[in-house]
Amino acid sequence: MTSSTRRPVLLRALLASACAVALLAGPAPSAPAAAQEAASAVQDLVLDNVSLAFGDTLVTAPKVTVSGTRLSRDDLLAILKSESKDAKDASKDSWPARLQRLDAGSLTMPELRVERRDGEKRQVVTYRDVAARTIRAGRISELTAAGATLSVEGAPQAGRGSYGRIRAEEVDLTALARLYSEAGSATTPFLRLYASLAVEAIAFIDERGTTVSIARLTGRDLSGRQTPATWRGAVEALGDGGLAEDDRAKRARAAGLLADLAEAVSVGSLEATDLKVKEVKGEDPLSFSIGRMSYAGGTEAAITLADVGFGAKEAQGKVGRLTLTGFSLEPTITALRRLAKAPAPADASPGKGAAPAQDPQEAELRRLTPVIGTLTLSDLGLDLAQAAVAPGPIASGDPLKAPKPVALPPLHIGLRGASMSFGPPKDGVPTESRFSLTGLTMPASAVEGVPGLGSLGLYGYRDLDLDATADTAWSEDKRELSFKELSLSGKDMGRLHLNATLGGIGPEVFDPDAAVSGFAMLSATAKALDLTLENGGLFERFIDAQAKVLSLKPDELRKEYVTASVIGVPVILGNSAAAKAIGAAMGKFVAKPGILSISAKAKSGEGLGMVDVSTAPTPAAVLDKLDVSAKAD
């Protein structure tokens, strides 16, 4: 796999490889057609041992055949010289200017080798049987290669790889050269680099033995826009330092470059099939696979993963389908622009006795959170290994005669569907979110240690089938956080539904500084709460289980609970009207379990704060500040 530290290296090599195919063809004459035809005729030319160096990249080809061109040998040799450093000749000698004049029927190379060195790092890509057909004004109708090999030395993840057949249509190498070497701005129009691209049988193995393979990779309509630093300049600058740099000026520079590049790329679609990653060394081998991965660009961008599988020593799993829609980098780009313009602090050191300030990098990186959109998942299956258990006490008391531990079957957890939706972020925190699970299945033994769920096995539930939802939203104008829905339901159990509104939630709650956001939460108030409990069989099982423990008949225990609800609950809560209403509703629900609803709303428009609760002498004093209603159906 390619580490993030080597992405600039690979990108520069890719750009160089693409440019090299057209550069070796040479320019078509710029004279009028009639005069040119008189000067030369269409011909085929062969060049041996061609070598082209630009920057730290060297491109070599043992043999280059150019067919159907009016170029002379001298024309070809002239185009292969290095760019002129003379400002007067820069415009006519630049790669875009040369490529603009390209015109040939075809160009073929049995071998094309692209080598780049960066200190002790060395990367070599060797293409086989390269052919470019119908070259007009730097645009290639069809570009193919029978395959390629890749070797990386000296990098953190050195390794080797290969590619199968490569094919691209409508490749504009003039546009690529302009992006690579010419500056532009946000108003510069996009340039299409290719109409389609297909690469087969991609494989790579690093020095640790980790392998990556892709059966086929395709893409359509890749376009780019020139940036102020040029693509080449931006990539090289990012290789010297990024957002993790301690130097504030370097972080600002990197932020601006990343924002430029993020806005300068447009992809119509991408698709990869049969992606596999395997790590065989170490104590815990890892495998990961995706049957199909696709990206569709445009206003309704979407990323889809299908037939996902993963496995390790302790876990095996699969996902039928995973889809992300509504994803947007706009907040990230805005944050990068702000970071690029922000001045460095005059004195970042805290004063004597002051608490240390939050790491500015942490706050900056948190604000880079994009709009995540909606993530949906279907058909999840997870098998978790369980530790072996002892079969029982040693009858003989001799440890040497102890029976071997019994291996338990894997713990299976399933999920029919799930979705997560996130709204625009505020300082890196989504202001809206909705999370839902449908058909979460597992053995009851899997939740034995979970509060509220650990006793389900005692109530006769062997397997669980649960649904859960959490829907929240924040209003900056009202300074409110709404829990529009918090619910949990189970098959043959029932449903618990809760919604609530908290006040006093301002923008400072989302401050990246944990001290600031934590202090702001102390000002939160409870404005409203609605709770609904719907019985679906769980209450009867609870009564039966408790009756057996207490050696009572279920009806006898139920009557005791009714009495405790009608008389005991009001006493505990202060015997106010609200307390009696709650007790009466609970008693009715216990007698005939159906639906229990309790609502509470703060009488004060500001809500009920933590101080109000902590300083209240009795529960009745708290209830006096609320409008409470309760009923059972």
Secondary structure, DSSP 8 states (H G I E B T S, - for coil): ---GGGHHHHHHHHHHHHHHHHHTT-----S-HHHHHHH---EEEEEEEEEEEETTEEEEEEEEEEEEE---HHHHHHHTS-----TTTHHHHSHHHHHTT-EEEEEEEEEEEEEEEETTEEEEEEEEEEEEEEEETTEEEEEEESEEEEEEESSTT-EEEEE--EEEEEEEHHHHHHHHH----TTS--EEEEEEEEEEEEEEEETT--EEEEEEEEEEEEEE---TT-HHHHHHHHHT--TT-S-HHHHHHHHHHHHHHHTTEEEEEEEEEEEEEEE-SSSS-EEEEEEEEEEE-STT-EEEEEEEEEE-SSEEEEEEEEEEES-B-HHHHHHHHHHHH----S--S--TT------HHHHHHHTT--B-EEEEEEEEEEEE----B--S--SSS-GGG----B----EEEEEEEEEEEE--EETTEESEEEEEEEEEEEEGGGGTTSTTTTTGGGGT-SEEEEEEEEEEEEETTTTEEEEEEEEEEETTTEEEEEEEEEE---GGGG-SSHHHHHHHHTT-EEEEEEEEEEESSHHHHHHHHHHHHHT--HHHHHHHHHHIIIIIHHHHHTS-HHHHHHHHHHHHHHHS-SEEEEEEEESSTT-EEHHHHHT-SSHHHHHTTEEEEEEE-
